[in-house]
Amino acid sequence: MKFLRRKQQFYAASPRSKNVSEWLAALSQNNEDFIKKVLQTPFGNLTFWYYNSLIDHERLNVDICKPLKSQPWKTAGDVERAVYVDNTEVTSDITVANDKLLSGFAACQLPDNKNEVLFINAPADVQREVSVPETEFSVIGPQESFVEKLETNIFLVRKRLPIEDLRIRKIGVGTLSKTETAILYIDGIADDENVQTVEQRIKEVQFDEVLGTNALAQMIQDHSMTVFPQFVNTERPDRVAASLAEGKVIFMTNGSPEAIVTPSTLVEFFTSLEDYYLPWYIASFVRVLRLFSFVFSVFATPVYVAVLTYHYELIPKDLLATIIASRSNIPFPPVLEALFLEFTIELLREAGARLPTKVGQTIGIVGGIVIGQASVEAGLTSNILLIVVALAALASFTAPVYQMGNTVRVIRFPFIIFAALFGAVGIALTLAFFLAHLIRLESIGRPYLSPFYPLRLADWKDTFVRLPYSTFTKRPTQMRPESKKRMSMAKADKEKDIDE
């Protein structure tokens, strides 16, 4: 409440300033980061006001102050022509002046002119270099990822799509942070309704601090009470370019090295960009393996608990003796045994992620071996369940999108609990609940289970398997693109022979 009162007092005090000059002088009284600099020149004195942390001081001294000492000036127009900076603006509006200062502009006040101030662009450019992707690494393909600067990220996309139809709309989000957000789409391909939906939802965000792209995605998603991610987030410019070509809408924020792809479907969370760099039959095999890993990671431990608790008759006779021997000294029921190991795996995974890289790898490997072997020798868990849980955890890492990997970690526990309560019937009931939940989900108003529900057979060529590029003659119908055609069917079927 005290902060709100201070904020209200600030905005209430601003209109009482007679002009921009008085406002700048009042702003520097209680803020040591706001600098007042008087530049003495043979033609008169100029007063500069700027935020010390937002200004490139070398640019201020070399491109602005140095030419003003040698070239004559009398008016603001003379100053604009003298400096080596293109982006300048003269204003008397306090609101505009405040936005300019916070964007890295320096305010230049001429003598005997208190009504107008010239703003010269000189922002500090602090960013890291474009590096290798961390969460979406691929052996084949470009090794570039987004950085925290929005303009650099847009450049990486435009480099791959050098077309005039690539549209970019920028919006400031957050009442305090004013986070610059860019919406990208291709005019003539992307559906106008999708573009308007994304833009409207972003504009309606009234939260004070927008931390980044993923936080903004949670604020505009259709369903907040779900563990399934509704947008694909990516740090790869080539994936953004491919999504734009399909008719999707992308948004990214300044200060976040990721982009959000909308609308998204469930099957996209199991597709990797490397699938499109590999031959189609190898990519299809890897994709099927990935889907099988997801199913195995979710159902392996619940099936073990259900079989050992209720369905002994399903165990083969040759395997029954091994299971009895491994569980002969276990004092706990299968569900407690499974939950103990699952929580142990999650603890090791979280500790490995939070510790430094080298230490985290050591903790994950050594800790898993030591704790697993010790729990078996102590009679707390069986060695068969240890293998099952370890394989299920390993299978969960095959998800190409990090958010879906987290979803697999969470939904495994309801299956285990209901398997312990009702056996195979509990697994079936939990599966039915999740399927009904997935049918209800939407991504900016588009079906989440498309192309399976509603059924669109034409889009199945890039779901469980990836067919050759010659079959991708049309864009996915679930995106509702304005231009559906990607290439001519006749050209796709034409033999690539050399005429003799």
C-alpha positions, -999 to 999 in steps of 0.1 A, spaced: 0 0 0 29 24 7 43 17 -28 9 24 -44 7 57 -25 42 67 -36 33 59 -71 1 79 -70 20 109 -55 45 107 -83 20 109 -110 0 135 -91 31 157 -88 41 154 -125 13 176 -138 22 204 -113 55 209 -131 51 239 -154 74 224 -181 97 195 -189 127 214 -175 112 217 -141 102 181 -141 137 170 -150 152 191 -122 127 176 -97 134 141 -109 171 144 -102 167 154 -66 161 120 -50 177 97 -76 214 93 -77 212 73 -109 196 102 -127 226 124 -139 227 161 -148 257 170 -170 265 205 -182 284 206 -215 304 237 -221 309 246 -257 322 278 -275 286 284 -286 269 281 -252 262 256 -225 240 225 -230 225 205 -201 221 168 -205 198 146 -183 199 108 -184 198 76 -164 234 66 -158 227 29 -160 208 31 -193 232 52 -213 262 42 -235 288 67 -222 312 62 -250 285 70 -275 274 100 -255 309 114 -254 320 106 -290 288 108 -311 270 135 -292 292 157 -270 323 159 -292 306 172 -324 286 198 -304 319 213 -292 332 218 -327 301 226 -348 281 258 -343 245 255 -330 217 278 -320 185 258 -322 174 222 -315 175 216 -353 212 226 -354 219 201 -325 201 173 -343 222 179 -374 254 181 -355 252 149 -335 261 115 -351 228 100 -340 197 95 -362 170 88 -336 162 122 -321 129 138 -310 119 172 -296 90 171 -271 73 191 -244 51 162 -231 62 149 -197 48 115 -204 67 111 -236 98 125 -219 96 99 -192 92 70 -217 122 83 -237 145 85 -206 136 50 -195 143 38 -231 179 49 -230 176 85 -244 195 115 -232 176 147 -227 194 177 -241 182 211 -228 192 242 -247 197 275 -229 167 298 -226 143 270 -237 124 255 -209 93 244 -228 109 218 -251 137 193 -247 156 174 -274 159 136 -267 188 118 -284 190 80 -285 221 66 -268 211 33 -251 236 9 -235 240 -23 -255 247 -51 -230 240 -86 -242 256 -120 -245 267 -135 -278 245 -159 -298 254 -193 -284 245 -230 -288 210 -241 -277 209 -256 -243 175 -273 -240 169 -280 -277 203 -291 -288 205 -311 -320 234 -328 -337 223 -318 -372 212 -283 -380 221 -247 -371 237 -242 -337 221 -208 -329 198 -199 -301 179 -167 -290 195 -143 -266 179 -118 -241 178 -89 -266 146 -87 -286 161 -69 -316 188 -96 -320 161 -123 -318 141 -106 -345 172 -104 -367 178 -141 -363 143 -147 -376 144 -122 -404 177 -138 -415 158 -170 -422 127 -153 -436 139 -123 -458 104 -114 -470 84 -82 -468 53 -101 -456 69 -109 -422 49 -86 -399 60 -75 -364 38 -58 -339 53 -45 -307 34 -40 -274 45 -29 -240 32 -53 -213 33 -48 -175 22 -17 -156 57 -15 -140 80 -35 -162 67 -22 -196 82 -53 -211 86 -49 -248 67 -78 -266 69 -86 -303 42 -105 -322 54 -121 -354 34 -136 -383 34 -138 -421 8 -117 -437 -12 -137 -462 -5 -170 -445 -14 -166 -408 -51 -166 -399 -62 -131 -390 -83 -144 -361 -53 -161 -346 -33 -129 -348 -60 -108 -333 -66 -133 -305 -29 -133 -295 -27 -95 -298 -59 -89 -278 -49 -112 -250 -14 -97 -246 -29 -62 -246 -54 -72 -219 -26 -83 -195 -27 -60 -165 -1 -76 -143 26 -53 -129 58 -73 -136 61 -96 -167 92 -117 -160 95 -131 -195 80 -150 -224 70 -180 -204 53 -159 -177 34 -140 -203 23 -173 -219 8 -184 -186 -11 -151 -184 -28 -155 -218 -34 -193 -220 -69 -207 -223 -68 -230 -193 -47 -223 -161 -59 -254 -142 -40 -280 -162 -6 -297 -161 -3 -298 -199 15 -270 -216 -6 -252 -241 21 -234 -260 54 -247 -274 83 -226 -263 115 -227 -283 150 -211 -282 157 -220 -318 153 -194 -346 149 -221 -372 119 -236 -354 103 -202 -352 109 -197 -390 94 -231 -397 64 -224 -375 58 -190 -392 58 -207 -426 31 -230 -414 8 -201 -405 15 -199 -368 18 -168 -346 49 -162 -325 55 -138 -297 87 -131 -277 96 -105 -251 127 -84 -244 149 -100 -218 138 -136 -225 158 -160 -247 127 -179 -258 98 -176 -282 63 -189 -279 45 -207 -308 7 -204 -310 -15 -222 -315 0 -255 -304 -12 -291 -304 -3 -320 -282 17 -339 -309 40 -309 -314 55 -314 -280 69 -347 -292 84 -334 -324 120 -322 -325 134 -299 -352 161 -325 -358 133 -347 -373 132 -325 -403 170 -326 -409 171 -364 -408 158 -387 -436 121 -393 -432 123 -430 -423 149 -423 -395 129 -394 -383 98 -415 -382 115 -442 -362 129 -417 -337 95 -401 -333 77 -434 -327 104 -443 -302 98 -409 -285 60 -416 -282 66 -451 -269 90 -436 -243 63 -412 -232 37 -440 -227 63 -462 -210 73 -434 -186 37 -428 -176 24 -464 -173 55 -485 -163 54 -480 -125 15 -479 -122 13 -512 -141 39 -527 -118 19 -516 -87 -14 -528 -101 -1 -562 -111 16 -569 -78 -13 -556 -58 -43 -571 -76 -34 -591 -107 -10 -618 -98 -24 -640 -126 -9 -617 -152 26 -625 -142 43 -653 -163 53 -684 -143 90 -680 -153 90 -644 -139 70 -651 -108 98 -668 -89 122 -639 -97 96 -613 -84 89 -634 -53 126 -636 -45 131 -599 -50 102 -590 -27 106 -616 -1 123 -592 24 104 -560 15 83 -548 44 62 -523 24 34 -527 0 42 -520 -37 27 -485 -37 49 -472 -9 79 -489 -25 72 -472 -58 65 -438 -43 97 -439 -24 118 -446 -55 99 -421 -76 104 -393 -50 141 -403 -48 145 -399 -86 127 -366 -85 150 -353 -57 181 -364 -76 168 -347 -108 160 -314 -90 193 -314 -71 212 -320 -103 193 -292 -121 199 -266 -93 236 -274 -86 265 -262 -109 268 -283 -141 298 -305 -131 286 -310 -95 250 -317 -107 262 -344 -132 282 -361 -104 252 -360 -80 228 -374 -106 251 -404 -115 268 -412 -82 237 -404 -61 215 -426 -82 238 -456 -81 246 -453 -44 210 -447 -32 196 -473 -55 220 -500 -45 217 -491 -8 179 -492 -8 180 -527 -24 205 -541 0 186 -525 30 154 -543 19 134 -511 13 129 -517 -25 131 -546 -49 157 -546 -77 130 -551 -103 111 -520 -94 144 -501 -93 150 -510 -129 115 -501 -139 116 -467 -122 151 -459 -136 139 -468 -172 107 -447 -167 128 -417 -156 152 -422 -185 122 -424 -209 108 -391 -196 140 -373 -208 132 -381 -244 106 -353 -246 120 -326 -269 101 -298 -252 111 -293 -215 76 -284 -204 62 -318 -215 89 -336 -196 77 -318 -165 41 -329 -173 52 -365 -175 68 -363 -141 36 -350 -125 9 -372 -141 28 -403 -132 18 -400 -95 -20 -400 -100 -17 -432 -121 4 -448 -93 -21 -439 -66 -52 -451 -85 -34 -482 -95 -28 -490 -58 -65 -483 -50 -83 -500 -79 -57 -519 -99 -61 -519 -137 -95 -503 -133 -79 -474 -116 -54 -470 -144 -82 -470 -170 -103 -445 -150 -73 -421 -147 -65 -425 -184 -102 -417 -193 -100 -386 -171 -69 -373 -188 -83 -380 -223 -115 -361 -214 -94 -333 -200 -72 -332 -232 -103 -331 -254 -115 -299 -235 -82 -281 -238 -76 -254 -264 -47 -233 -275 -59 -197 -283 -92 -212 -291 -79 -240 -313 -83 -277 -305 -54 -291 -285 -58 -327 -298 -59 -318 -335 -56 -335 -359 -70 -365 -339 -99 -345 -324 -114 -331 -345 -102 -357 -371 -82 -342 -399 -65 -371 -418 -47 -347 -441 -25 -336 -412 -15 -371 -401 15 -371 -424 34 -352 -397 22 -367 -364 33 -402 -354 56 -404 -384 71 -378 -407 65 -385 -444 88 -372 -472 88 -336 -481 71 -343 -513 39 -350 -494 40 -316 -477 22 -298 -505 -3 -280 -482 1 -263 -448 -16 -279 -417 -53 -273 -418 -56 -269 -380 -37 -236 -384 -64 -223 -408 -39 -206 -430 -50 -181 -456 -27 -196 -481 -29 -234 -479 -6 -243 -507 31 -248 -500 42 -262 -534 28 -276 -566 18 -312 -565 30 -316 -601 64 -303 -592 65 -326 -562 59 -357 -583 82 -346 -612 113 -367 -616 145 -348 -609 163 -362 -640 188 -343 -662 177 -337 -698 201 -351 -723 
